[in-house]
Amino acid sequence: MALNLHLLRLFSTVAESGSFSRAADLLQISQPAISQGVRDFELQLGCRLLDRSHKGVTPTREGRALMRHANAMFSTERAAEEELKSLRSLDGGSLRVGASTTIATYLLPAYLGEFHRNYPGIDLHLVSANTREIASLLLDHKIEIALVEGPVAEPGLVSELWQTDAMTLITAPTHALALESVLVKPERLCQEIMILREPGSGSREFVSHLLSALSITPARRLEIGSTEAIKQLVAAGMGVSIVSTRSVAEQVALGRLVMLEIAGHRLQRKLWMLKVPGRLSVPAAEAFEKLINQKRRPSAKAPSAAIHVKRARR
């Protein structure tokens, strides 16, 4: 039996928004028409797709399975529309870029600015999330470009090396480690509070692997879901952390943080681009990938157009 795409869109919108009324507003269709359409769709498929309660609606197991296919189908539809718009010299359409927090905050703005100057008709959207979330967004067809801080072992994805990123131990200028020496012995960190990113973050994975490899067991671990928050806590003397050198340049220049080295170890990690084998890229994505893979660094000139930046919904 062929799926009714109109009814599939009604169901998908209700499932995504969590209520029939919000779906009605989004689709500009009356709520009774949407309710009837979803009931007809369930009858056609012979299964219940939504659990209804006074708190709203949630997809059933069958509904969640159908949503995965619906996301792929509607993404293909959007891609076709975007490609048709952008075939004429990339003068229209949009590009959705997803990146791990450090990459999105400290590496991509200059690239996005240069891309806009080259293709001002492309509407740019930047999604900032941790590595695990970015991988999920790419698989769900919600972004076209995915840049992360660690390789992802996920079925259906491949990781391609993009750049290397220097990492550094940071402390407050008044911290005992900063007053002792620029070189810190690994065992000395066993006496410290180590401030880490949340699970799923590429930075967290790097630091956890490093601590294990050097047999470092910090006195305490503090988990924070933001590099900016980590820097503030370290500057306040709460503990120490290991972060990208690109993320602390301004605070170091202002004297609020100090970069230290772990004796005998050069801290460096690889940054990756995630791809789905066999998936067609829209022209805007191909142009952006070409730009960020060029050897030269983009100019620091700020972009003149608005770039939509958002954290991915958890």
FENVENPE-V29586 format. One record per run of one state. SS is the DSSP state (alpha for helix, beta for strand, coil for the rest). FROM is the first residue (numbers start at 1). TO is the last residue. If there is no record, write none. Layout:
ss: <SS & SS>
from: <FROM & FROM>
to: <TO & TO>
This chain:
ss: <coil & alpha & coil & alpha & coil & alpha & coil & beta & coil & beta & coil & alpha & coil & beta & alpha & coil & beta & coil & alpha & coil & beta & coil & beta & coil & alpha & coil & beta & coil & alpha & coil & beta & coil & alpha & coil & beta & coil & alpha & coil & beta & alpha & coil & alpha & coil & beta & coil & beta & coil & alpha & coil & beta & coil>
from: <1 & 5 & 18 & 20 & 28 & 31 & 46 & 50 & 54 & 56 & 60 & 61 & 87 & 94 & 101 & 119 & 123 & 130 & 131 & 140 & 145 & 149 & 158 & 172 & 176 & 181 & 183 & 185 & 186 & 192 & 193 & 197 & 202 & 214 & 220 & 224 & 227 & 236 & 240 & 245 & 248 & 249 & 254 & 258 & 263 & 268 & 276 & 283 & 293 & 308 & 312>
to: <4 & 17 & 19 & 27 & 30 & 45 & 49 & 53 & 55 & 59 & 60 & 86 & 93 & 100 & 118 & 122 & 129 & 130 & 139 & 144 & 148 & 157 & 171 & 175 & 180 & 182 & 184 & 185 & 191 & 192 & 196 & 201 & 213 & 219 & 223 & 226 & 235 & 239 & 244 & 247 & 248 & 253 & 257 & 262 & 267 & 275 & 282 & 292 & 307 & 311 & 314>
